[in-house]
Each structure stands twice: as C-alpha cells, then as structure tokens.
Amino acid sequence: VYKRQIRRCRLMLTPEGYKSRLVEKQFDEYMQTFGAVCIEGPKYCGKTWTARSRAKSAAFVGNPENNFQTRTMAQISPDLVLKGDLPRLIDEWQEVPSLWDAVRFEVDKDSRKGKYILTGSATPNHKGIMHSGTARISKVRMNTMSLYETGDSTGEVSLKDLFCDNIENKITGEVTLERLIYYAVRGGWPGNLETPEKTCGKLAKEYLKTIVDDDMFSVDGVKRDSRKVWSLLHSLGRNESTLAGNSTLRKDMGAKDEIEIDRDTISDYLDIFQCLFILDDQPAYNTNLRSSRRILKSAKRHFTDPSLAVAALGATPKMLLNDLNTFGFIFESLCEHDLKIYAEYHDANLFHFRDERGNEADAIVEFPDGTWGAFEVKLGANQIDAAAEELLKLKSIMEKEGDTPPKLLCVICGMSNMAYKRPDGVYVVPITALKP
C-alpha cells in the first residue's frame, strides 16, 4: 500500500509541504461519481493545492506568464486548455466562464469519471454559460482550515464518537486565552500558519482591502461606493455570530458610521460577498414541532473565517483581550466554523436554533438519518453550568412538544482542560481537542 501511495504522489502534481484536508473525502467520492468536480471557496483557502494533489496535468487561467497566454488561449478556443493528462486541473476557471461549457461537453463524450477538476474563488456572472452541468459537474465547497487541520487541535475527541456516546473522560491540556485569540486573528489560511503572532492579522486585513478595491468590480463590472462597502463590512463584524437582519445592518451603519444606504444596495453588496465566498451564514434548524410557538428562521451571520470578522472590526489581539464580550462572539464563530467542517466530513449539516421565547442552541448538527445534537459555545469554564441548563431545557421542550429530542447535548468550551461527561448527561469538550 505504501509503495502505491508513493507511486501515486509521483504521478500527481502535489505541492511540497501540502497538508491534507478533510474535504478530500467528499472530493474523492465525487471524483468517482461525476465526470468533473468544481472546488469552490474563498481565495487562499487551499483549493488549488488540494486540486493539484489529485491532478496529473494543469492549466492555470490566472497565470500572468507570457501576457496571460493561458487565459487568452481559453478565450479563443476553450478546448485547447482542456488537453492534457487526466485528471486535468483548470484553475480559476471563472475568469473565462465559457470553460464551464467546454468541460461539460468533454464530459458528455464518454462515461469516464473524474476527468476534470475546476477551482474557483468567485461565482461568475452566468452570462455565456449555457448549461448548469447537472449530473456532469459537481460542486464541493472548501473552507479555510479547522484547528484539527492546522494541528492546533489534538483531536482527542471525535464528533462521531460523541454522537455514539463513546467518549471517556480525559485531561486534554491547558489552553491560554491569548492562544485562542491568536487562532482567531490568524485564521485558517494555509499560507498564514507560520506567520508570527505580531503580524498574523495583516493577511485578513489585506484580504478585505482586495475585496473592496478589486474583486467586487471583477465579478460584474459594477463600480461601488467603497465607503459604503467598508461600512457594511464593519457592521457585519460588529454583528458576527448574531441573527442581525439587513434592516439591523442598515441601522447599525447609520448609527455607527453615519452612512445612509437603501435596502436594495445592502442586498446587492451582500450578494457580491456571497459570490466571493467571504460570507458563510449558518441557517436556522427546521424542526417539526407541533406547538404553535414560532421558530425564528433568520440565519446566523458569519464571515467565512473568523479572522475576517476580526479584520472587519479593525481589532487587534490586545483589543480582544480587553473586550472579552466581543471576543466571545468571535470565539463562537471560530467554533462553529470548525464544527461545520467536522459535520460535513460525515455528510451532516450545521444549523442554529432559536424560538420566539428565547430558547436556543448555538449550533445544531444533523445527520442524514435525522439524528441530531445540540451545542452551546462558551469561552470560559465558569459558563458551562448555565450552558448545560439551556441544553437540557431545550431537550425537555422537544420531548414535551412531541418532536424528536437531540441525541447529543454538548458544550464546546475554550478555557477547559478536560473533555468529560457531566452527571446530567451533557458533554463538555474543548475546541482544541475536537476532530471529525
């Protein structure tokens, strides 16, 4: 087996130093099922390196070499770019949208699977794309790295084992508040992992600057008011991990930045942010409660990486250390970012829950068979008791209302040095010990 793995690595274009990613499991399954797979996600999250680890040849559309020769060739005759050993990687395909149709056409020619790998850091204007690619080209959403992928989680506690009630109490080690803040400021960007703590926040700041100055215009060619865009980014940072709607964002922009903006403009900006994969909101859990209580349907606001929320706020590690209320929301974002990645590894989905009476759970993980668990995220160990009470209350409500109760109740904590099951049945797990 080892010799086969070595032989395979020599055939592929795997970059030196590549860290394996959890999304590879879904990606490999899709490569065996579809003629082509498109990896989507924010810039700099590692899409190209993961694609190269599975490709035998590649065309880099964004390569500036020879005056963007590859892009020009793709614009003149897309089929020329597709020639090469299979699987063939077409990197940043959205710069020449007609490549999508060219790949779909090539996939239609025969029944072989995994012929092409596309990567894209923006959803292009669909003008010129004739077909959706249904049943031919599948999409995989890639996130920035989780703490388990970066090596900052020991992985002593498995999400799957939690649902199986198969976890032994164990000491997982001390984690300082300063270290948790560093993880959030640094983010899960593969190229930022070795950056010193003093400068690790610069990447996310420059990332947002590029979004405002260049990337928004490149999506649809529309010039936007950068002052209003920055104000909306600041407002999203202030409302990270909350249920703030568009009207709340609009009021916040007016109150904090004295910006007047209409609802349609906010919707337009948010749509562009979605196209650029810098937002990844957490949808509400759709229960089947028989009671007349109203379940709130608003999604929870999230940047695609906690470092972007920090950058949008203009915060520094010292500022977050002196404002633990704000960092509490950032820490929740970090935990839910990782929890989503771990859930998707098992084909599960991440939601949140809140009803009109204030009953809530920060996160809900639901498996395809309907099994689900409720999670609360707390920074300090002194908050665990109150969080456990909320989870037990939610379970009791579900049972009384005739709905399927959660199989798992868990508090994800930052400042805890143990993973354990409480006498009331609620698990407590440090985020720095969790894995899929």
TORKOL-4160 file (C-alpha; in steps of 0.2 Angstrom, whole numbers, padded with zeros to 4 digits, m for minus):
436
<pt num="1" X="0000" Y="0000" Z="0000"/>
<pt num="2" X="0014" Y="0012" Z="0005"/>
<pt num="3" X="0023" Y="0009" Z="m0012"/>
<pt num="4" X="0007" Y="0013" Z="m0021"/>
<pt num="5" X="0005" Y="0029" Z="m0012"/>
<pt num="6" X="0022" Y="0034" Z="m0016"/>
<pt num="7" X="0019" Y="0030" Z="m0035"/>
<pt num="8" X="0003" Y="0040" Z="m0035"/>
<pt num="9" X="0011" Y="0055" Z="m0027"/>
<pt num="10" X="0025" Y="0055" Z="m0041"/>
<pt num="11" X="0011" Y="0055" Z="m0054"/>
<pt num="12" X="0001" Y="0069" Z="m0046"/>
<pt num="13" X="0006" Y="0087" Z="m0045"/>
<pt num="14" X="0005" Y="0088" Z="m0026"/>
<pt num="15" X="0015" Y="0103" Z="m0020"/>
<pt num="16" X="0029" Y="0100" Z="m0007"/>
<pt num="17" X="0023" Y="0103" Z="0011"/>
<pt num="18" X="0005" Y="0100" Z="0007"/>
<pt num="19" X="m0006" Y="0097" Z="0022"/>
<pt num="20" X="m0020" Y="0085" Z="0019"/>
<pt num="21" X="m0038" Y="0092" Z="0021"/>
<pt num="22" X="m0054" Y="0085" Z="0027"/>
<pt num="23" X="m0063" Y="0090" Z="0012"/>
<pt num="24" X="m0053" Y="0077" Z="0002"/>
<pt num="25" X="m0065" Y="0064" Z="0007"/>
<pt num="26" X="m0080" Y="0072" Z="m0001"/>
<pt num="27" X="m0069" Y="0077" Z="m0016"/>
<pt num="28" X="m0063" Y="0059" Z="m0019"/>
<pt num="29" X="m0081" Y="0052" Z="m0018"/>
<pt num="30" X="m0087" Y="0065" Z="m0031"/>
<pt num="31" X="m0072" Y="0061" Z="m0042"/>
<pt num="32" X="m0078" Y="0043" Z="m0043"/>
<pt num="33" X="m0096" Y="0048" Z="m0047"/>
<pt num="34" X="m0095" Y="0063" Z="m0059"/>
<pt num="35" X="m0086" Y="0067" Z="m0074"/>
<pt num="36" X="m0079" Y="0084" Z="m0067"/>
<pt num="37" X="m0078" Y="0092" Z="m0050"/>
<pt num="38" X="m0078" Y="0110" Z="m0046"/>
<pt num="39" X="m0070" Y="0115" Z="m0029"/>
<pt num="40" X="m0077" Y="0132" Z="m0024"/>
<pt num="41" X="m0072" Y="0143" Z="m0009"/>
<pt num="42" X="m0063" Y="0159" Z="m0004"/>
<pt num="43" X="m0046" Y="0164" Z="m0011"/>
<pt num="44" X="m0031" Y="0157" Z="m0002"/>
<pt num="45" X="m0040" Y="0143" Z="0007"/>
<pt num="46" X="m0030" Y="0130" Z="m0002"/>
<pt num="47" X="m0042" Y="0124" Z="m0017"/>
<pt num="48" X="m0028" Y="0124" Z="m0029"/>
<pt num="49" X="m0016" Y="0114" Z="m0019"/>
<pt num="50" X="m0029" Y="0101" Z="m0015"/>
<pt num="51" X="m0034" Y="0100" Z="m0033"/>
<pt num="52" X="m0016" Y="0098" Z="m0038"/>
<pt num="53" X="m0014" Y="0083" Z="m0026"/>
<pt num="54" X="m0027" Y="0074" Z="m0037"/>
<pt num="55" X="m0022" Y="0081" Z="m0054"/>
<pt num="56" X="m0009" Y="0074" Z="m0067"/>
<pt num="57" X="m0009" Y="0090" Z="m0078"/>
<pt num="58" X="m0015" Y="0108" Z="m0075"/>
<pt num="59" X="m0019" Y="0124" Z="m0084"/>
<pt num="60" X="m0018" Y="0140" Z="m0073"/>
<pt num="61" X="m0030" Y="0153" Z="m0081"/>
<pt num="62" X="m0024" Y="0167" Z="m0070"/>
<pt num="63" X="m0006" Y="0164" Z="m0073"/>
<pt num="64" X="0001" Y="0181" Z="m0080"/>
<pt num="65" X="0016" Y="0172" Z="m0089"/>
<pt num="66" X="0018" Y="0177" Z="m0107"/>
<pt num="67" X="0004" Y="0191" Z="m0105"/>
<pt num="68" X="m0009" Y="0179" Z="m0098"/>
<pt num="69" X="m0006" Y="0167" Z="m0113"/>
<pt num="70" X="m0017" Y="0153" Z="m0105"/>
<pt num="71" X="m0032" Y="0165" Z="m0102"/>
<pt num="72" X="m0031" Y="0171" Z="m0120"/>
<pt num="73" X="m0030" Y="0153" Z="m0127"/>
<pt num="74" X="m0045" Y="0149" Z="m0116"/>
<pt num="75" X="m0055" Y="0164" Z="m0123"/>
<pt num="76" X="m0050" Y="0160" Z="m0141"/>
<pt num="77" X="m0053" Y="0141" Z="m0140"/>
<pt num="78" X="m0058" Y="0133" Z="m0123"/>
<pt num="79" X="m0055" Y="0115" Z="m0129"/>
<pt num="80" X="m0036" Y="0119" Z="m0131"/>
<pt num="81" X="m0035" Y="0122" Z="m0112"/>
<pt num="82" X="m0043" Y="0105" Z="m0108"/>
<pt num="83" X="m0030" Y="0095" Z="m0117"/>
<pt num="84" X="m0018" Y="0085" Z="m0106"/>
<pt num="85" X="m0016" Y="0070" Z="m0095"/>
<pt num="86" X="m0032" Y="0066" Z="m0084"/>
<pt num="87" X="m0037" Y="0071" Z="m0072"/>
<pt num="88" X="m0034" Y="0089" Z="m0078"/>
<pt num="89" X="m0035" Y="0104" Z="m0067"/>
<pt num="90" X="m0042" Y="0120" Z="m0073"/>
<pt num="91" X="m0038" Y="0133" Z="m0060"/>
<pt num="92" X="m0048" Y="0149" Z="m0058"/>
<pt num="93" X="m0060" Y="0144" Z="m0072"/>
<pt num="94" X="m0072" Y="0158" Z="m0068"/>
<pt num="95" X="m0060" Y="0170" Z="m0077"/>
<pt num="96" X="m0066" Y="0163" Z="m0093"/>
<pt num="97" X="m0084" Y="0157" Z="m0090"/>
<pt num="98" X="m0085" Y="0148" Z="m0107"/>
<pt num="99" X="m0073" Y="0134" Z="m0100"/>
<pt num="100" X="m0088" Y="0128" Z="m0090"/>
<pt num="101" X="m0097" Y="0123" Z="m0106"/>
<pt num="102" X="m0082" Y="0116" Z="m0113"/>
<pt num="103" X="m0079" Y="0104" Z="m0099"/>
<pt num="104" X="m0097" Y="0099" Z="m0099"/>
<pt num="105" X="m0096" Y="0095" Z="m0117"/>
<pt num="106" X="m0080" Y="0085" Z="m0115"/>
<pt num="107" X="m0088" Y="0075" Z="m0100"/>
<pt num="108" X="m0103" Y="0071" Z="m0111"/>
<pt num="109" X="m0091" Y="0062" Z="m0124"/>
<pt num="110" X="m0088" Y="0047" Z="m0113"/>
<pt num="111" X="m0093" Y="0040" Z="m0096"/>
<pt num="112" X="m0076" Y="0041" Z="m0088"/>
<pt num="113" X="m0077" Y="0049" Z="m0070"/>
<pt num="114" X="m0065" Y="0062" Z="m0063"/>
<pt num="115" X="m0059" Y="0069" Z="m0079"/>
<pt num="116" X="m0058" Y="0087" Z="m0074"/>
<pt num="117" X="m0055" Y="0097" Z="m0059"/>
<pt num="118" X="m0061" Y="0115" Z="m0059"/>
<pt num="119" X="m0057" Y="0128" Z="m0045"/>
<pt num="120" X="m0065" Y="0145" Z="m0042"/>
<pt num="121" X="m0064" Y="0159" Z="m0029"/>
<pt num="122" X="m0079" Y="0168" Z="m0036"/>
<pt num="123" X="m0096" Y="0164" Z="m0043"/>
<pt num="124" X="m0096" Y="0172" Z="m0061"/>
<pt num="125" X="m0109" Y="0181" Z="m0069"/>
<pt num="126" X="m0118" Y="0166" Z="m0078"/>
<pt num="127" X="m0120" Y="0176" Z="m0095"/>
<pt num="128" X="m0112" Y="0164" Z="m0108"/>
<pt num="129" X="m0114" Y="0148" Z="m0098"/>
<pt num="130" X="m0127" Y="0139" Z="m0107"/>
<pt num="131" X="m0129" Y="0123" Z="m0096"/>
<pt num="132" X="m0129" Y="0120" Z="m0077"/>
<pt num="133" X="m0118" Y="0105" Z="m0078"/>
<pt num="134" X="m0131" Y="0094" Z="m0068"/>
<pt num="135" X="m0126" Y="0076" Z="m0067"/>
<pt num="136" X="m0109" Y="0080" Z="m0075"/>
<pt num="137" X="m0100" Y="0093" Z="m0065"/>
<pt num="138" X="m0102" Y="0093" Z="m0046"/>
<pt num="139" X="m0098" Y="0106" Z="m0034"/>
<pt num="140" X="m0088" Y="0105" Z="m0017"/>
<pt num="141" X="m0087" Y="0119" Z="m0005"/>
<pt num="142" X="m0070" Y="0121" Z="0003"/>
<pt num="143" X="m0067" Y="0131" Z="0019"/>
<pt num="144" X="m0052" Y="0138" Z="0027"/>
<pt num="145" X="m0043" Y="0126" Z="0039"/>
<pt num="146" X="m0050" Y="0120" Z="0055"/>
<pt num="147" X="m0040" Y="0119" Z="0071"/>
<pt num="148" X="m0038" Y="0100" Z="0068"/>
<pt num="149" X="m0031" Y="0103" Z="0051"/>
<pt num="150" X="m0019" Y="0116" Z="0056"/>
<pt num="151" X="m0013" Y="0104" Z="0070"/>
<pt num="152" X="m0019" Y="0116" Z="0084"/>
<pt num="153" X="m0032" Y="0103" Z="0090"/>
<pt num="154" X="m0026" Y="0087" Z="0097"/>
<pt num="155" X="m0041" Y="0078" Z="0090"/>
<pt num="156" X="m0043" Y="0068" Z="0106"/>
<pt num="157" X="m0062" Y="0069" Z="0105"/>
<pt num="158" X="m0071" Y="0064" Z="0089"/>
<pt num="159" X="m0088" Y="0072" Z="0084"/>
<pt num="160" X="m0094" Y="0055" Z="0078"/>
<pt num="161" X="m0089" Y="0046" Z="0095"/>
<pt num="162" X="m0099" Y="0060" Z="0104"/>
<pt num="163" X="m0114" Y="0055" Z="0095"/>
<pt num="164" X="m0111" Y="0037" Z="0099"/>
<pt num="165" X="m0109" Y="0041" Z="0117"/>
<pt num="166" X="m0092" Y="0033" Z="0116"/>
<pt num="167" X="m0080" Y="0046" Z="0125"/>
<pt num="168" X="m0070" Y="0043" Z="0141"/>
<pt num="169" X="m0066" Y="0057" Z="0152"/>
<pt num="170" X="m0049" Y="0064" Z="0149"/>
<pt num="171" X="m0037" Y="0078" Z="0153"/>
<pt num="172" X="m0034" Y="0087" Z="0136"/>
<pt num="173" X="m0021" Y="0101" Z="0142"/>
<pt num="174" X="m0021" Y="0119" Z="0146"/>
<pt num="175" X="m0025" Y="0132" Z="0133"/>
<pt num="176" X="m0022" Y="0151" Z="0136"/>
<pt num="177" X="m0034" Y="0165" Z="0132"/>
<pt num="178" X="m0020" Y="0173" Z="0122"/>
<pt num="179" X="m0018" Y="0157" Z="0112"/>
<pt num="180" X="m0037" Y="0156" Z="0107"/>
<pt num="181" X="m0036" Y="0174" Z="0102"/>
<pt num="182" X="m0021" Y="0171" Z="0091"/>
<pt num="183" X="m0031" Y="0156" Z="0082"/>
<pt num="184" X="m0045" Y="0168" Z="0078"/>
<pt num="185" X="m0034" Y="0183" Z="0072"/>
<pt num="186" X="m0023" Y="0171" Z="0062"/>
<pt num="187" X="m0037" Y="0161" Z="0054"/>
<pt num="188" X="m0037" Y="0145" Z="0045"/>
<pt num="189" X="m0027" Y="0152" Z="0029"/>
<pt num="190" X="m0014" Y="0138" Z="0024"/>
<pt num="191" X="m0001" Y="0152" Z="0020"/>
<pt num="192" X="m0003" Y="0161" Z="0036"/>
<pt num="193" X="0000" Y="0146" Z="0048"/>
<pt num="194" X="0019" Y="0150" Z="0051"/>
<pt num="195" X="0016" Y="0169" Z="0052"/>
<pt num="196" X="0022" Y="0177" Z="0068"/>
<pt num="197" X="0009" Y="0182" Z="0081"/>
<pt num="198" X="0013" Y="0201" Z="0079"/>
<pt num="199" X="0009" Y="0201" Z="0060"/>
<pt num="200" X="m0003" Y="0187" Z="0058"/>
<pt num="201" X="m0018" Y="0198" Z="0057"/>
<pt num="202" X="m0012" Y="0208" Z="0042"/>
<pt num="203" X="m0017" Y="0194" Z="0029"/>
<pt num="204" X="m0036" Y="0196" Z="0033"/>
<pt num="205" X="m0035" Y="0215" Z="0033"/>
<pt num="206" X="m0027" Y="0215" Z="0016"/>
<pt num="207" X="m0039" Y="0202" Z="0010"/>
<pt num="208" X="m0054" Y="0213" Z="0014"/>
<pt num="209" X="m0045" Y="0228" Z="0006"/>
<pt num="210" X="m0043" Y="0217" Z="m0011"/>
<pt num="211" X="m0061" Y="0213" Z="m0010"/>
<pt num="212" X="m0066" Y="0231" Z="m0009"/>
<pt num="213" X="m0054" Y="0238" Z="m0021"/>
<pt num="214" X="m0053" Y="0225" Z="m0035"/>
<pt num="215" X="m0063" Y="0209" Z="m0033"/>
<pt num="216" X="m0081" Y="0216" Z="m0031"/>
<pt num="217" X="m0079" Y="0225" Z="m0048"/>
<pt num="218" X="m0072" Y="0209" Z="m0056"/>
<pt num="219" X="m0087" Y="0199" Z="m0053"/>
<pt num="220" X="m0099" Y="0210" Z="m0063"/>
<pt num="221" X="m0090" Y="0226" Z="m0069"/>
<pt num="222" X="m0100" Y="0237" Z="m0057"/>
<pt num="223" X="m0091" Y="0251" Z="m0048"/>
<pt num="224" X="m0097" Y="0253" Z="m0030"/>
<pt num="225" X="m0095" Y="0266" Z="m0016"/>
<pt num="226" X="m0080" Y="0259" Z="m0006"/>
<pt num="227" X="m0085" Y="0269" Z="0009"/>
<pt num="228" X="m0102" Y="0261" Z="0010"/>
<pt num="229" X="m0094" Y="0244" Z="0007"/>
<pt num="230" X="m0082" Y="0246" Z="0021"/>
<pt num="231" X="m0096" Y="0252" Z="0032"/>
<pt num="232" X="m0106" Y="0236" Z="0029"/>
<pt num="233" X="m0091" Y="0225" Z="0032"/>
<pt num="234" X="m0088" Y="0234" Z="0049"/>
<pt num="235" X="m0106" Y="0231" Z="0053"/>
<pt num="236" X="m0105" Y="0213" Z="0049"/>
<pt num="237" X="m0090" Y="0212" Z="0060"/>
<pt num="238" X="m0100" Y="0220" Z="0074"/>
<pt num="239" X="m0114" Y="0208" Z="0071"/>
<pt num="240" X="m0104" Y="0192" Z="0069"/>
<pt num="241" X="m0112" Y="0177" Z="0076"/>
<pt num="242" X="m0129" Y="0186" Z="0078"/>
<pt num="243" X="m0146" Y="0185" Z="0069"/>
<pt num="244" X="m0145" Y="0203" Z="0063"/>
<pt num="245" X="m0156" Y="0205" Z="0048"/>
<pt num="246" X="m0152" Y="0218" Z="0033"/>
<pt num="247" X="m0163" Y="0231" Z="0042"/>
<pt num="248" X="m0152" Y="0229" Z="0058"/>
<pt num="249" X="m0136" Y="0231" Z="0047"/>
<pt num="250" X="m0143" Y="0246" Z="0039"/>
<pt num="251" X="m0147" Y="0255" Z="0056"/>
<pt num="252" X="m0131" Y="0250" Z="0063"/>
<pt num="253" X="m0122" Y="0258" Z="0048"/>
<pt num="254" X="m0131" Y="0274" Z="0051"/>
<pt num="255" X="m0129" Y="0274" Z="0069"/>
<pt num="256" X="m0110" Y="0270" Z="0070"/>
<pt num="257" X="m0103" Y="0276" Z="0053"/>
<pt num="258" X="m0117" Y="0289" Z="0048"/>
<pt num="259" X="m0119" Y="0280" Z="0032"/>
<pt num="260" X="m0136" Y="0282" Z="0023"/>
<pt num="261" X="m0139" Y="0266" Z="0012"/>
<pt num="262" X="m0155" Y="0259" Z="0005"/>
<pt num="263" X="m0161" Y="0241" Z="0007"/>
<pt num="264" X="m0158" Y="0236" Z="m0011"/>
<pt num="265" X="m0140" Y="0242" Z="m0010"/>
<pt num="266" X="m0136" Y="0232" Z="0005"/>
<pt num="267" X="m0144" Y="0216" Z="m0003"/>
<pt num="268" X="m0133" Y="0219" Z="m0018"/>
<pt num="269" X="m0117" Y="0221" Z="m0008"/>
<pt num="270" X="m0121" Y="0205" Z="0002"/>
<pt num="271" X="m0125" Y="0196" Z="m0014"/>
<pt num="272" X="m0107" Y="0200" Z="m0020"/>
<pt num="273" X="m0099" Y="0195" Z="m0004"/>
<pt num="274" X="m0108" Y="0178" Z="m0006"/>
<pt num="275" X="m0101" Y="0177" Z="m0024"/>
<pt num="276" X="m0084" Y="0180" Z="m0017"/>
<pt num="277" X="m0086" Y="0167" Z="m0003"/>
<pt num="278" X="m0082" Y="0178" Z="0011"/>
<pt num="279" X="m0099" Y="0175" Z="0020"/>
<pt num="280" X="m0105" Y="0158" Z="0026"/>
<pt num="281" X="m0121" Y="0161" Z="0036"/>
<pt num="282" X="m0127" Y="0147" Z="0047"/>
<pt num="283" X="m0146" Y="0143" Z="0043"/>
<pt num="284" X="m0159" Y="0140" Z="0056"/>
<pt num="285" X="m0164" Y="0122" Z="0061"/>
<pt num="286" X="m0181" Y="0117" Z="0054"/>
<pt num="287" X="m0189" Y="0107" Z="0067"/>
<pt num="288" X="m0206" Y="0098" Z="0066"/>
<pt num="289" X="m0213" Y="0105" Z="0082"/>
<pt num="290" X="m0232" Y="0103" Z="0084"/>
<pt num="291" X="m0234" Y="0118" Z="0095"/>
<pt num="292" X="m0239" Y="0135" Z="0089"/>
<pt num="293" X="m0223" Y="0143" Z="0095"/>
<pt num="294" X="m0214" Y="0152" Z="0082"/>
<pt num="295" X="m0197" Y="0146" Z="0077"/>
<pt num="296" X="m0185" Y="0160" Z="0071"/>
<pt num="297" X="m0179" Y="0157" Z="0053"/>
<pt num="298" X="m0165" Y="0170" Z="0052"/>
<pt num="299" X="m0148" Y="0164" Z="0048"/>
<pt num="300" X="m0134" Y="0167" Z="0060"/>
<pt num="301" X="m0121" Y="0180" Z="0052"/>
<pt num="302" X="m0103" Y="0173" Z="0049"/>
<pt num="303" X="m0088" Y="0178" Z="0039"/>
<pt num="304" X="m0081" Y="0163" Z="0030"/>
<pt num="305" X="m0066" Y="0164" Z="0043"/>
<pt num="306" X="m0065" Y="0171" Z="0060"/>
<pt num="307" X="m0050" Y="0182" Z="0055"/>
<pt num="308" X="m0061" Y="0191" Z="0043"/>
<pt num="309" X="m0073" Y="0196" Z="0057"/>
<pt num="310" X="m0058" Y="0202" Z="0067"/>
<pt num="311" X="m0051" Y="0212" Z="0052"/>
<pt num="312" X="m0068" Y="0220" Z="0048"/>
<pt num="313" X="m0069" Y="0226" Z="0066"/>
<pt num="314" X="m0051" Y="0233" Z="0065"/>
<pt num="315" X="m0047" Y="0224" Z="0081"/>
<pt num="316" X="m0030" Y="0218" Z="0087"/>
<pt num="317" X="m0026" Y="0204" Z="0099"/>
<pt num="318" X="m0024" Y="0216" Z="0114"/>
<pt num="319" X="m0041" Y="0225" Z="0110"/>
<pt num="320" X="m0049" Y="0207" Z="0110"/>
<pt num="321" X="m0040" Y="0203" Z="0126"/>
<pt num="322" X="m0048" Y="0219" Z="0134"/>
<pt num="323" X="m0065" Y="0216" Z="0127"/>
<pt num="324" X="m0070" Y="0198" Z="0131"/>
<pt num="325" X="m0088" Y="0201" Z="0126"/>
<pt num="326" X="m0083" Y="0205" Z="0108"/>
<pt num="327" X="m0071" Y="0190" Z="0108"/>
<pt num="328" X="m0085" Y="0179" Z="0114"/>
<pt num="329" X="m0094" Y="0181" Z="0098"/>
<pt num="330" X="m0078" Y="0179" Z="0088"/>
<pt num="331" X="m0074" Y="0163" Z="0098"/>
<pt num="332" X="m0091" Y="0157" Z="0094"/>
<pt num="333" X="m0088" Y="0160" Z="0075"/>
<pt num="334" X="m0071" Y="0150" Z="0076"/>
<pt num="335" X="m0080" Y="0135" Z="0085"/>
<pt num="336" X="m0095" Y="0135" Z="0073"/>
<pt num="337" X="m0083" Y="0137" Z="0058"/>
<pt num="338" X="m0074" Y="0121" Z="0064"/>
<pt num="339" X="m0090" Y="0112" Z="0069"/>
<pt num="340" X="m0096" Y="0114" Z="0051"/>
<pt num="341" X="m0081" Y="0106" Z="0043"/>
<pt num="342" X="m0082" Y="0091" Z="0055"/>
<pt num="343" X="m0100" Y="0089" Z="0052"/>
<pt num="344" X="m0098" Y="0090" Z="0033"/>
<pt num="345" X="m0085" Y="0076" Z="0034"/>
<pt num="346" X="m0099" Y="0065" Z="0040"/>
<pt num="347" X="m0111" Y="0071" Z="0027"/>
<pt num="348" X="m0120" Y="0081" Z="0041"/>
<pt num="349" X="m0126" Y="0099" Z="0041"/>
<pt num="350" X="m0124" Y="0113" Z="0054"/>
<pt num="351" X="m0138" Y="0124" Z="0059"/>
<pt num="352" X="m0143" Y="0135" Z="0074"/>
<pt num="353" X="m0160" Y="0135" Z="0084"/>
<pt num="354" X="m0169" Y="0149" Z="0092"/>
<pt num="355" X="m0188" Y="0152" Z="0096"/>
<pt num="356" X="m0198" Y="0167" Z="0100"/>
<pt num="357" X="m0197" Y="0163" Z="0119"/>
<pt num="358" X="m0178" Y="0164" Z="0118"/>
<pt num="359" X="m0175" Y="0145" Z="0119"/>
<pt num="360" X="m0159" Y="0142" Z="0108"/>
<pt num="361" X="m0144" Y="0132" Z="0104"/>
<pt num="362" X="m0129" Y="0140" Z="0096"/>
<pt num="363" X="m0126" Y="0125" Z="0085"/>
<pt num="364" X="m0136" Y="0110" Z="0079"/>
<pt num="365" X="m0128" Y="0096" Z="0069"/>
<pt num="366" X="m0140" Y="0085" Z="0060"/>
<pt num="367" X="m0135" Y="0068" Z="0051"/>
<pt num="368" X="m0144" Y="0062" Z="0035"/>
<pt num="369" X="m0154" Y="0049" Z="0046"/>
<pt num="370" X="m0162" Y="0064" Z="0056"/>
<pt num="371" X="m0151" Y="0061" Z="0071"/>
<pt num="372" X="m0146" Y="0077" Z="0079"/>
<pt num="373" X="m0136" Y="0085" Z="0093"/>
<pt num="374" X="m0137" Y="0102" Z="0101"/>
<pt num="375" X="m0121" Y="0113" Z="0106"/>
<pt num="376" X="m0118" Y="0128" Z="0116"/>
<pt num="377" X="m0102" Y="0138" Z="0114"/>
<pt num="378" X="m0094" Y="0146" Z="0129"/>
<pt num="379" X="m0077" Y="0154" Z="0131"/>
<pt num="380" X="m0075" Y="0152" Z="0150"/>
<pt num="381" X="m0077" Y="0136" Z="0161"/>
<pt num="382" X="m0087" Y="0147" Z="0173"/>
<pt num="383" X="m0101" Y="0147" Z="0159"/>
<pt num="384" X="m0103" Y="0129" Z="0157"/>
<pt num="385" X="m0116" Y="0126" Z="0170"/>
<pt num="386" X="m0128" Y="0139" Z="0163"/>
<pt num="387" X="m0125" Y="0132" Z="0145"/>
<pt num="388" X="m0129" Y="0114" Z="0151"/>
<pt num="389" X="m0145" Y="0120" Z="0159"/>
<pt num="390" X="m0150" Y="0128" Z="0142"/>
<pt num="391" X="m0147" Y="0112" Z="0133"/>
<pt num="392" X="m0157" Y="0102" Z="0145"/>
<pt num="393" X="m0171" Y="0114" Z="0144"/>
<pt num="394" X="m0171" Y="0113" Z="0125"/>
<pt num="395" X="m0171" Y="0094" Z="0126"/>
<pt num="396" X="m0186" Y="0094" Z="0138"/>
<pt num="397" X="m0196" Y="0106" Z="0127"/>
<pt num="398" X="m0193" Y="0094" Z="0112"/>
<pt num="399" X="m0199" Y="0079" Z="0122"/>
<pt num="400" X="m0215" Y="0089" Z="0128"/>
<pt num="401" X="m0219" Y="0095" Z="0111"/>
<pt num="402" X="m0218" Y="0078" Z="0103"/>
<pt num="403" X="m0203" Y="0081" Z="0092"/>
<pt num="404" X="m0188" Y="0070" Z="0091"/>
<pt num="405" X="m0176" Y="0075" Z="0105"/>
<pt num="406" X="m0157" Y="0078" Z="0102"/>
<pt num="407" X="m0146" Y="0063" Z="0104"/>
<pt num="408" X="m0132" Y="0073" Z="0110"/>
<pt num="409" X="m0130" Y="0088" Z="0121"/>
<pt num="410" X="m0113" Y="0096" Z="0121"/>
<pt num="411" X="m0104" Y="0112" Z="0127"/>
<pt num="412" X="m0089" Y="0117" Z="0117"/>
<pt num="413" X="m0078" Y="0127" Z="0128"/>
<pt num="414" X="m0062" Y="0137" Z="0126"/>
<pt num="415" X="m0054" Y="0138" Z="0143"/>
<pt num="416" X="m0057" Y="0120" Z="0149"/>
<pt num="417" X="m0043" Y="0107" Z="0151"/>
<pt num="418" X="m0054" Y="0092" Z="0151"/>
<pt num="419" X="m0066" Y="0083" Z="0140"/>
<pt num="420" X="m0079" Y="0074" Z="0150"/>
<pt num="421" X="m0097" Y="0069" Z="0153"/>
<pt num="422" X="m0107" Y="0078" Z="0167"/>
<pt num="423" X="m0119" Y="0068" Z="0178"/>
<pt num="424" X="m0133" Y="0076" Z="0169"/>
<pt num="425" X="m0128" Y="0068" Z="0153"/>
<pt num="426" X="m0121" Y="0084" Z="0145"/>
<pt num="427" X="m0103" Y="0083" Z="0137"/>
<pt num="428" X="m0090" Y="0096" Z="0139"/>
<pt num="429" X="m0077" Y="0097" Z="0125"/>
<pt num="430" X="m0063" Y="0110" Z="0122"/>
<pt num="431" X="m0062" Y="0116" Z="0104"/>
<pt num="432" X="m0044" Y="0112" Z="0104"/>
<pt num="433" X="m0047" Y="0093" Z="0107"/>
<pt num="434" X="m0061" Y="0091" Z="0094"/>
<pt num="435" X="m0060" Y="0082" Z="0077"/>
<pt num="436" X="m0072" Y="0074" Z="0065"/>
